[in-house]
Amino acid sequence: MSETTGYEKDKCQVRVSPKCRKTEAGYQRRQQYAQQGPWLDACEACARVPYEQPAQFQQKESEEANAAF
């Protein structure tokens, strides 16, 4: 019988990547937006998914694009 520490390995809680298979978590991230917590355990595939832009910045960029024309 092998010895155990009594702790299970942390698994990915974010699940934002289609490649996520509830694998071991070695990273932390939020499900949306990068600015503040709560931070969740994440696998590498989920940690690499880019964060979406907050709506106020998306709108600002579209206004700037329209002003240029």
Residue pairs with C-beta under 8 A, 6 or more apart in sequence:
9 24
10 24
10 25
10 41
11 22
11 23
11 24
11 25
11 41
11 43
12 20
12 22
12 23
12 24
12 25
12 41
12 42
12 43
12 46
13 25
13 40
13 41
13 42
14 20
14 29
14 30
14 31
14 40
14 41
14 42
14 43
14 46
14 47
15 22
15 46
16 29
16 31
16 42
16 46
16 49
17 43
17 45
17 46
17 48
17 49
19 45
20 43
20 45
20 46
21 43
22 43
23 43
23 44
23 45
24 43
25 41
25 42
25 43
26 43
26 44
27 41
27 42
27 43
27 44
27 46
27 47
28 39
28 40
28 41
28 42
28 47
29 39
29 40
29 42
29 46
29 47
29 51
30 36
30 37
30 38
30 39
30 40
30 51
31 40
32 51
32 52
33 51
33 52
33 54
34 51
